[in-house]
Amino acid sequence: MTSGPARPVAFAGRVDGMTDTLLHQPTTATGPRRTGGVAHLLRHLGEMLLAMIAGMLLLDPVWSLVADPPGLTAALDRPDVAALVMATNMTIGMTVWMRHRRHSVAACAEMAAAMYVPFLVLLAPYWAGLLGGDAMLLGGHLLMLPAMVLVALRHRHHRPASAPRRARLVATLVRRWPTALALLMTIDLWVSPAVPGPWTLLVLPAGYLIIGGYRRRLRGPGVLARQVAGLAVWSALALLAAVAGGRSAAWLVALGWLGHAVWDVVHHRRHEVVPRGYAEWCGVLDTVVGVTIILALLTA
């Protein structure tokens, strides 16, 4: 007689447990939710295209720098060499970004194959004289696009539940990407130093005013006054350099670029007016430009 009431209680407990499980189970009317819809696919392909373009623009000067001392610059103009160099630049840019987005090594390798295989397929008819250089380059790019789409479709549902740890090199590049970008943009200045015109100094403070105004970061106490004062100082320096001319102008321009690098460091540490990434990029770029101007003056 004492065991009778226990059965309804136990049954009710099982019902409550099943109800709790069903309520917390991630289900939809169409079944389990899958990642990798059309919007995600298009965004992924767009990111890949931008990363490939960035790789071509940033790494092309590196090839010229490496090929110039041994006299191999002319070889870079050959269509077959240019195709492989272009595929390498695109692959590096694309791989860095994909690893930053935590895609798997297999997905990166397959996307790299999508960069190389179209050109490798067309190199044989090009070497046999059946295909011109321009047609080979154009055909490689046209075949590359569907190859990229196929790889993206294959891996569109392979986003890991727990993101793997980034490689140390990729993590460093991601953390210091403004510095890397500035160094890549100015790598040719170490080989062929140039002296910018005096009026280029006006771009330096103007950038802070434009960006600060857009971000609405000029409203703090004395912020706008300091930026206007900086514009006045660099404007006066540019005017003085334009009037002086010759080597004196070049020294004044170098002083202006190096002085703005200090300006960038102060704003980077204070996280004021501009994003810290911009201040870091601008500081490295200003330093390289100023130093290479001095090197050009000392070696002239």
Residue pairs with C-beta under 8 A, 6 or more apart in sequence:
26 32
26 33
34 157
35 156
35 157
35 159
36 156
36 157
36 158
36 159
40 156
41 152
41 153
41 156
44 152
44 156
45 148
45 149
45 152
47 97
47 101
48 94
48 97
48 98
48 111
48 148
48 152
51 93
51 94
51 96
51 97
51 98
52 89
52 90
52 93
52 94
52 115
53 93
54 93
55 89
55 90
55 91
55 92
55 93
55 94
55 96
56 86
56 89
56 90
56 93
58 89
58 93
58 181
58 184
58 185
59 88
59 89
59 92
59 93
59 184
60 85
60 89
61 184
61 187
61 188
62 184
62 187
63 76
63 85
63 89
64 73
64 76
64 188
64 191
65 187
65 188
65 190
65 191
67 73
67 75
67 76
68 191
75 81
76 82
76 85
78 133
79 126
79 133
79 134
79 136
79 137
80 123
80 126
80 127
80 133
80 136
82 137
83 119
83 123
83 136
83 137
83 140
84 116
84 119
86 119
86 137
87 115
87 116
87 119
87 140
90 115
91 111
91 112
91 115
91 116
94 108
94 111
94 112
94 115
95 108
95 111
95 112
96 170
96 173
98 107
98 108
98 111
99 108
99 166
99 167
99 170
100 166
100 170
100 173
100 174
102 160
102 163
102 164
102 166
103 155
104 155
104 158
104 160
104 164
106 155
107 151
107 155
107 158
110 151
110 154
110 155
111 148
111 151
111 152
113 147
113 151
114 144
114 147
114 148
114 150
114 151
115 144
117 143
117 147
118 139
118 140
118 141
118 142
118 143
118 144
118 147
119 136
119 140
121 143
122 131
122 136
122 139
122 140
122 143
123 136
125 131
125 136
126 132
126 133
126 136
131 139
166 174
173 180
176 280
177 277
178 277
178 278
178 280
178 281
178 284
179 280
179 281
179 284
181 281
182 280
182 281
182 282
182 283
182 284
182 285
182 288
183 284
183 288
185 285
186 285
186 288
186 289
186 292
189 288
189 289
189 292
190 288
190 292
193 292
193 293
193 295
193 296
193 299
194 292
194 293
194 296
195 250
195 253
195 254
195 293
195 296
195 297
196 253
196 257
196 289
196 293
197 253
198 237
198 238
198 239
198 241
198 242
198 249
198 252
198 253
199 238
199 242
200 238
200 253
201 234
201 235
201 237
201 238
201 241
201 253
201 256
201 257
201 260
202 231
202 234
202 235
202 238
204 234
204 256
204 257
204 260
204 263
204 282
204 286
205 227
205 230
205 231
205 233
205 234
205 235
205 260
206 231
207 274
207 282
208 227
208 230
208 263
208 267
208 273
208 274
209 218
209 227
209 228
209 231
211 273
211 274
211 275
211 278
212 218
212 223
212 227
212 273
212 274
215 273
215 274
215 275
217 223
217 272
217 273
217 274
218 224
218 227
218 273
220 272
223 272
223 273
227 273
230 263
234 256
234 259
234 260
237 252
237 255
237 256
237 259
238 256
240 252
241 248
241 249
241 252
241 253
241 256
242 249
244 252
247 297
250 293
250 296
250 297
251 297
253 293
254 290
254 293
254 294
254 297
255 290
256 290
257 286
257 287
257 289
257 290
257 293
258 286
258 287
258 290
258 291
260 282
260 286
261 282
261 283
261 284
261 286
261 287
261 290
264 279
264 280
264 282
264 283
264 286
265 279
265 283
267 273
267 274
267 279
268 276
268 279
268 280
268 283
274 282
